[in-house]
């Protein structure tokens, strides 16, 4: 279960970085 939470947090972090790097696409 801890691994699932870690992967979910990693995906959310990656999505946040993607949005911050490409604000014109949002």
C-alpha distance matrix in Angstrom:
0.0 3.8 5.4 5.1 6.4 8.7 10.0 10.7 12.4 14.3 15.5 16.7 18.5 20.1 21.3 22.8 24.5 25.8 27.2 28.8 30.4 31.7 32.7 35.7 33.5 31.7
3.8 0.0 3.8 5.4 5.1 6.2 8.7 9.9 10.6 12.3 14.3 15.4 16.4 18.3 20.0 21.1 22.6 24.3 25.9 27.0 28.6 30.3 31.4 34.5 32.6 30.9
5.4 3.8 0.0 3.8 5.5 5.0 6.2 8.6 9.8 10.5 12.3 14.3 15.2 16.4 18.4 20.0 21.0 22.5 24.4 25.7 26.9 28.5 30.0 32.9 30.9 29.6
5.1 5.4 3.8 0.0 3.8 5.4 5.2 6.1 8.6 9.8 10.6 12.4 14.2 15.3 16.6 18.4 20.0 21.0 22.7 24.4 25.7 26.9 28.2 31.0 28.8 27.2
6.4 5.1 5.5 3.8 0.0 3.8 5.5 5.0 6.1 8.5 9.9 10.5 12.2 14.2 15.3 16.5 18.3 19.9 21.1 22.5 24.3 25.7 26.6 29.6 27.8 25.9
8.7 6.2 5.0 5.4 3.8 0.0 3.8 5.5 5.2 6.1 8.7 10.0 10.5 12.3 14.3 15.4 16.5 18.3 20.1 21.1 22.5 24.3 25.6 28.7 27.0 25.6
10.0 8.7 6.2 5.2 5.5 3.8 0.0 3.8 5.5 5.0 6.2 8.7 9.8 10.5 12.3 14.3 15.3 16.4 18.4 20.0 21.0 22.4 24.0 26.8 24.8 23.6
10.7 9.9 8.6 6.1 5.0 5.5 3.8 0.0 3.8 5.4 5.2 6.3 8.6 9.9 10.6 12.4 14.3 15.3 16.6 18.5 20.0 21.1 22.1 25.0 22.9 21.3
12.4 10.6 9.8 8.6 6.1 5.2 5.5 3.8 0.0 3.8 5.5 5.1 6.1 8.6 9.8 10.5 12.3 14.2 15.4 16.5 18.3 19.9 20.8 24.1 22.5 20.8
14.3 12.3 10.5 9.8 8.5 6.1 5.0 5.4 3.8 0.0 3.8 5.5 5.1 6.1 8.6 9.9 10.6 12.2 14.3 15.3 16.4 18.2 19.8 22.9 21.3 20.2
15.5 14.3 12.3 10.6 9.9 8.7 6.2 5.2 5.5 3.8 0.0 3.8 5.4 5.1 6.1 8.6 9.9 10.4 12.3 14.2 15.3 16.3 17.9 20.6 18.6 17.4
16.7 15.4 14.3 12.4 10.5 10.0 8.7 6.3 5.1 5.5 3.8 0.0 3.8 5.4 5.1 6.2 8.7 9.8 10.6 12.3 14.2 15.3 16.1 19.1 17.5 15.7
18.5 16.4 15.2 14.2 12.2 10.5 9.8 8.6 6.1 5.1 5.4 3.8 0.0 3.8 5.4 5.1 6.3 8.6 10.0 10.6 12.3 14.3 15.3 18.7 17.6 16.3
20.1 18.3 16.4 15.3 14.2 12.3 10.5 9.9 8.6 6.1 5.1 5.4 3.8 0.0 3.8 5.5 5.1 6.1 8.7 9.9 10.5 12.2 14.1 17.0 15.6 14.9
21.3 20.0 18.4 16.6 15.3 14.3 12.3 10.6 9.8 8.6 6.1 5.1 5.4 3.8 0.0 3.8 5.4 5.0 6.2 8.6 9.8 10.5 11.7 14.6 12.8 11.6
22.8 21.1 20.0 18.4 16.5 15.4 14.3 12.4 10.5 9.9 8.6 6.2 5.1 5.5 3.8 0.0 3.8 5.4 5.2 6.2 8.6 9.9 10.4 13.8 13.0 11.4
24.5 22.6 21.0 20.0 18.3 16.5 15.3 14.3 12.3 10.6 9.9 8.7 6.3 5.1 5.4 3.8 0.0 3.8 5.5 5.1 6.1 8.5 10.1 13.4 13.0 12.5
25.8 24.3 22.5 21.0 19.9 18.3 16.4 15.3 14.2 12.2 10.4 9.8 8.6 6.1 5.0 5.4 3.8 0.0 3.8 5.5 5.2 6.1 8.4 11.1 9.9 10.0
27.2 25.9 24.4 22.7 21.1 20.1 18.4 16.6 15.4 14.3 12.3 10.6 10.0 8.7 6.2 5.2 5.5 3.8 0.0 3.8 5.5 5.1 5.6 8.7 8.0 7.0
28.8 27.0 25.7 24.4 22.5 21.1 20.0 18.5 16.5 15.3 14.2 12.3 10.6 9.9 8.6 6.2 5.1 5.5 3.8 0.0 3.8 5.6 5.7 9.3 10.1 9.4
30.4 28.6 26.9 25.7 24.3 22.5 21.0 20.0 18.3 16.4 15.3 14.2 12.3 10.5 9.8 8.6 6.1 5.2 5.5 3.8 0.0 3.8 6.2 8.8 9.5 10.3
31.7 30.3 28.5 26.9 25.7 24.3 22.4 21.1 19.9 18.2 16.3 15.3 14.3 12.2 10.5 9.9 8.5 6.1 5.1 5.6 3.8 0.0 3.8 5.5 5.8 7.2
32.7 31.4 30.0 28.2 26.6 25.6 24.0 22.1 20.8 19.8 17.9 16.1 15.3 14.1 11.7 10.4 10.1 8.4 5.6 5.7 6.2 3.8 0.0 3.8 5.4 5.4
35.7 34.5 32.9 31.0 29.6 28.7 26.8 25.0 24.1 22.9 20.6 19.1 18.7 17.0 14.6 13.8 13.4 11.1 8.7 9.3 8.8 5.5 3.8 0.0 3.8 5.5
33.5 32.6 30.9 28.8 27.8 27.0 24.8 22.9 22.5 21.3 18.6 17.5 17.6 15.6 12.8 13.0 13.0 9.9 8.0 10.1 9.5 5.8 5.4 3.8 0.0 3.8
31.7 30.9 29.6 27.2 25.9 25.6 23.6 21.3 20.8 20.2 17.4 15.7 16.3 14.9 11.6 11.4 12.5 10.0 7.0 9.4 10.3 7.2 5.4 5.5 3.8 0.0
